[in-house]
Amino acid sequence: MPRPDVDIAILGGGCAGLSLAVRLARVGRDLCVIEPRTSYSDDRAWSFWRTAPDPFEDCVRASWAHWDVSGPGGTVRRGSSRMQYQNVAAGPFYDRAQSVIADNPTAALSLGTSASSIRRLASGWQIETDAGTLTANHVVDTRPPRRAPSYGQFFLGWEIRTERAVFDPDRVHLMQFRKARSRGVDFVYTLPFARDRALVEVTSFAPENPGPDVFKAWLDAEIAALDPGRFEVLREEAGALPMHVGFADPRELGVIGMGLSGGAARPSTGYAFTRIQAQADHVFHALQRGTSPHPRLDGSATRFMDRVFLQVLQTMPERGPALFETLFRNAPPDRLERFLSGSTRAVDRLSVMRSLPTLPFLRAALVPA
């Protein structure tokens, strides 16, 4: 049999593809990342509660020990002496990944290249790209989802520098709920980097994207309400994250799925960065052992809880703000944050269940939509 062009082909050089590539390149594996972008920019940021080490810890831009949620009953303030809410900016993340890949002579990053089809061979795979044909022993597909979820997290954010000092740099506003502008649950997310600099983001948990016109008008109004004086928009980020239990693109048997199209976003929250790192760890270790990866992140209990929670949000969006406020008010310190970060510990699950009103969730559990 002819020798394949590369041992491992990674389709997509976003967060998931580069996270895996860094792990593999560090141990000298033969790989190629195929990415349509011709260059990277500081186009987004990932925020999460730090629960485990990963290769990008020195790309953390800022950390916070305090956060809050504001709902109809007031503001709930939380914090932790053990867990930090952290932000990783895309620019340093991309730079680190490209540097590690460049240091491995058997690793390559092919920018400006798109994969169009994958075909199984007698041994390995054939990938058709707009730069030619590539053969590989293993294919990891981390490309964006090809279909829209039935429910998602949609957002538009501006990182701004303001004339006046209007932000508290020590506290993240995770959710400041607003009158709905979508058919779902709407809130403002504020990530402060300094007294005069923050990411201000308007977000909808909804069955469809409200659209750029709705989001821009809403974001303009939120920034004006801060009374910031003159301000400068330093960068913009927008996106759509699936909030859909079991969400994953169908793939041919043997192709390894990762990233948002591989179920990396937590269905009930949209958090993805720590779960992508967990996926990358799992796939890396399986490839090192020569076993078949199965990067499924959620067991049956977690999928059940997410399904019930999402059903309540979708069928009773007007109750969403109060439910989130209640959850953050009642859950013991750290346990909710661990659960939101992907914890499967029984004590964390039970803490979350006990923190929410029983009746709507019991109905959703007994009568699936």
C-alpha positions in Angstrom: 0.0 0.0 0.0 1.3 3.5 -0.8 2.4 5.6 2.2 -0.2 8.3 3.1 0.8 11.9 2.8 0.3 12.5 6.5 -0.6 10.4 9.5 -3.3 12.7 11.0 -5.3 15.3 9.0 -7.2 17.8 11.0 -9.9 19.6 9.1 -10.4 23.1 10.6 -7.9 25.2 12.4 -10.1 26.9 14.9 -10.1 26.4 18.7 -10.7 22.6 18.5 -8.4 21.8 15.6 -5.5 23.8 17.0 -6.0 22.5 20.5 -5.5 19.0 19.3 -2.7 19.9 16.9 -0.7 21.5 19.7 -0.9 18.4 21.8 0.1 16.2 18.9 2.9 18.5 17.6 4.5 18.6 21.1 5.2 14.9 20.9 6.3 15.0 17.3 3.3 13.5 15.5 3.0 13.7 11.7 0.0 16.0 11.1 -1.5 18.6 8.8 -4.2 21.2 9.8 -6.3 22.4 6.9 -7.9 25.8 7.5 -9.8 28.0 5.0 -8.7 31.3 6.6 -5.6 32.8 5.1 -4.5 34.4 8.4 -5.6 34.7 12.0 -6.8 37.7 13.9 -7.9 38.5 17.4 -11.5 37.9 16.4 -12.9 36.4 19.6 -12.3 35.4 23.2 -13.2 32.4 25.3 -14.2 32.7 28.9 -14.6 29.8 31.4 -14.0 28.7 35.0 -10.6 27.1 35.2 -11.0 23.5 36.4 -8.0 21.8 34.8 -4.7 22.6 33.2 -4.4 23.0 29.4 -1.6 24.1 27.0 -2.9 27.6 26.7 -2.7 28.8 30.3 -0.2 31.5 29.6 -2.6 32.9 26.9 -5.0 33.9 29.7 -5.7 37.6 29.4 -7.5 38.2 32.7 -8.9 36.3 35.7 -11.7 37.2 38.1 -12.7 35.8 41.5 -16.1 37.5 41.6 -19.2 37.4 39.3 -22.9 38.2 39.5 -26.3 37.6 37.9 -29.0 40.2 37.9 -32.6 39.0 37.6 -36.1 40.1 38.6 -35.4 39.6 42.3 -32.2 41.6 42.3 -28.5 40.9 41.9 -26.9 37.7 43.1 -23.1 38.1 43.9 -20.9 35.0 43.9 -17.2 34.3 43.9 -14.6 31.7 44.8 -11.2 31.5 46.4 -10.5 28.3 44.5 -11.9 28.8 41.0 -11.1 31.6 38.7 -13.2 32.9 35.8 -10.7 33.3 33.0 -10.5 34.8 29.6 -8.3 33.6 26.7 -8.0 36.0 23.8 -7.9 34.5 20.3 -4.8 36.4 19.2 -2.4 34.9 21.8 -4.1 31.5 21.4 -3.6 31.4 17.6 0.0 32.7 18.0 0.9 29.9 20.5 -0.6 27.2 18.4 1.2 28.4 15.2 4.4 28.5 17.1 4.1 25.0 18.5 3.2 23.6 15.1 6.1 25.4 13.4 8.5 23.9 15.9 7.6 20.4 14.8 9.1 19.6 11.4 6.5 16.9 10.8 3.5 19.2 11.5 2.0 21.6 9.0 -0.7 24.3 9.1 -2.2 24.8 5.6 -3.9 28.2 5.6 -6.1 29.3 2.8 -7.1 25.7 2.1 -10.6 24.1 2.2 -11.5 20.5 2.4 -14.5 19.5 0.2 -14.9 15.8 0.6 -13.6 12.8 2.6 -13.5 9.2 1.2 -12.5 6.0 2.9 -9.7 4.0 1.2 -8.7 0.4 1.7 -6.3 1.8 4.3 -6.9 5.3 5.6 -8.6 8.3 4.0 -8.5 10.5 1.0 -9.4 14.2 1.5 -10.1 16.4 -1.5 -9.1 20.1 -1.0 -9.0 23.1 -3.2 -5.2 22.7 -3.1 -5.2 19.0 -4.3 -5.7 15.6 -2.8 -4.4 14.6 0.6 -4.2 11.0 2.1 -4.1 10.3 5.8 -4.3 7.4 8.3 -6.7 9.4 10.6 -9.1 12.3 9.9 -10.3 14.6 12.7 -13.1 16.9 11.5 -13.4 20.1 13.6 -15.1 22.3 10.9 -18.1 24.5 12.0 -21.5 22.9 12.1 -23.2 22.4 8.7 -26.7 22.8 10.1 -28.5 25.2 12.4 -29.5 23.9 15.9 -33.1 24.0 17.0 -32.1 26.3 19.8 -28.9 28.4 20.3 -27.0 31.1 22.0 -26.6 34.1 19.7 -24.6 37.2 20.5 -23.0 40.4 19.4 -20.2 42.0 21.5 -18.0 45.1 21.3 -14.8 45.5 23.3 -14.8 49.2 24.0 -12.5 51.8 25.6 -14.5 54.6 27.3 -13.7 58.2 28.2 -15.1 57.7 31.7 -14.3 55.0 34.2 -17.6 53.1 34.2 -16.6 49.4 34.8 -15.7 47.5 37.9 -12.6 45.5 36.8 -12.9 43.0 39.7 -16.4 41.6 38.8 -17.9 40.0 35.8 -21.5 40.6 35.0 -22.4 37.1 33.7 -26.1 37.8 33.1 -28.0 41.1 33.4 -31.5 40.1 32.2 -33.4 42.4 29.9 -36.9 42.6 28.4 -37.0 40.1 25.6 -36.0 41.3 22.2 -36.0 37.7 20.8 -38.4 34.8 21.3 -36.2 33.5 24.1 -34.2 34.7 27.1 -32.1 37.9 26.6 -29.3 39.3 28.7 -26.2 41.5 28.8 -22.7 40.0 29.5 -20.0 42.4 30.6 -16.3 41.3 30.9 -14.3 44.1 32.4 -10.6 44.4 31.7 -10.1 47.9 33.3 -12.2 50.7 34.6 -12.4 52.1 31.1 -12.3 48.9 29.0 -14.6 46.0 28.7 -16.3 43.5 26.4 -20.0 44.4 26.4 -22.1 41.6 24.8 -25.9 41.3 24.1 -27.0 37.6 24.1 -30.1 35.7 23.3 -30.9 32.1 24.2 -33.5 31.6 21.5 -34.9 29.3 18.7 -33.4 31.7 16.0 -30.9 34.5 15.7 -32.6 37.9 16.3 -30.4 39.4 13.6 -27.7 42.1 13.4 -30.2 45.0 13.3 -31.8 44.0 16.6 -28.5 43.2 18.2 -26.8 46.5 17.1 -29.7 48.7 18.3 -29.7 46.8 21.6 -26.0 47.1 22.1 -26.0 50.8 21.3 -28.7 51.3 24.0 -26.8 49.3 26.6 -23.5 51.3 26.0 -25.4 54.6 26.1 -26.9 53.6 29.4 -23.4 53.3 30.9 -22.9 57.0 30.2 -19.4 56.3 29.1 -18.6 59.6 27.4 -16.8 59.1 24.1 -15.9 55.5 23.4 -13.9 53.5 20.9 -14.8 50.1 19.6 -11.6 48.1 19.7 -13.0 44.9 18.2 -16.3 43.1 17.5 -17.3 39.5 18.0 -20.5 37.7 17.0 -21.5 34.1 17.0 -24.0 31.3 17.3 -23.5 28.4 19.7 -25.7 25.3 19.6 -27.8 24.6 22.7 -29.2 21.3 21.6 -28.8 18.0 23.4 -27.0 15.5 21.1 -26.0 18.1 18.6 -23.4 16.8 16.2 -22.9 16.7 12.5 -23.3 13.2 11.0 -20.0 11.8 9.8 -18.7 8.6 8.1 -17.8 5.9 10.6 -14.2 6.3 11.5 -14.0 10.1 11.1 -13.3 11.7 14.5 -15.6 14.6 15.3 -14.5 17.5 17.6 -15.5 21.1 18.3 -19.0 22.7 18.0 -20.0 20.2 15.3 -18.8 17.4 17.5 -21.0 18.4 20.5 -18.4 20.5 22.4 -20.7 23.3 23.5 -22.6 22.5 26.7 -26.2 22.2 25.6 -27.7 24.1 28.6 -25.2 26.9 28.6 -23.1 27.2 25.4 -19.8 27.0 27.3 -17.3 25.3 25.0 -13.6 26.1 25.7 -13.0 23.7 28.7 -15.0 21.0 26.9 -12.9 21.4 23.8 -9.8 21.0 25.9 -11.3 17.8 27.4 -12.1 16.5 23.9 -8.6 17.3 22.7 -7.1 15.4 25.7 -9.2 12.4 25.0 -8.5 12.3 21.2 -4.8 12.9 21.8 -4.4 10.0 24.3 -6.4 7.7 22.1 -4.3 8.4 19.1 -1.2 7.9 21.2 -2.4 4.5 22.3 -3.6 3.5 18.9 -7.2 3.1 20.0 -10.4 4.6 18.5 -11.4 7.9 20.1 -14.9 8.4 21.3 -14.9 12.1 22.3 -18.5 12.1 23.6 -18.6 14.4 26.6 -21.9 13.8 28.3 -23.4 10.7 29.9 -27.0 9.9 30.0 -27.6 11.7 33.3 -26.1 14.9 32.0 -28.0 14.7 28.7 -31.2 14.2 30.7 -30.6 17.2 32.9 -29.7 19.4 29.9 -32.8 18.2 28.0 -35.1 19.0 30.8 -33.6 22.5 31.5 -33.7 23.4 27.8 -37.3 22.3 27.5 -38.3 24.6 30.3 -36.4 27.5 28.8 -37.9 26.9 25.3 -41.5 26.4 26.5 -41.4 29.1 29.2 -38.9 31.7 28.2 -40.6 34.4 30.4 -39.5 32.3 33.4 -35.8 32.1 32.3 -34.5 35.2 34.1 -36.0 34.1 37.4 -34.8 30.5 37.0 -31.2 31.6 36.4 -31.3 34.0 39.3 -32.7 31.3 41.6 -30.0 28.9 40.4 -27.2 31.3 41.2 -28.7 32.4 44.4 -29.3 28.9 45.8 -26.5 26.7 44.6 -23.6 26.2 47.0 -20.3 27.9 46.3 -18.2 26.4 43.5 -20.7 23.5 42.8 -22.7 25.4 40.2 -19.6 26.7 38.5 -18.1 23.2 38.4 -21.3 21.9 36.9 -21.4 24.6 34.3 -17.8 23.8 33.4 -18.7 20.1 32.7 -18.5 18.4 36.1 -20.2 15.0 36.3 -19.8 14.6 40.0 -23.1 13.5 41.6 -22.8 16.1 44.4 -22.6 18.9 41.8 -25.6 17.6 39.9 -27.7 17.2 43.0 -26.8 20.7 44.2 -28.0 22.2 40.9 -31.2 20.1 40.9 -32.0 21.2 44.5 -31.4 24.8 43.7 -34.3 25.0 41.1 -38.1 25.0 41.6 -39.4 21.5 41.3 -42.7 21.7 39.4 -41.7 23.0 36.0 -38.7 20.7 35.8 -40.8 17.7 36.9 -43.3 18.4 34.2 -40.6 18.7 31.6 -39.0 15.4 32.8 -42.3 13.5 32.7 -43.6 15.0 29.4 -40.8 15.6 26.9 -41.7 18.2 24.2 
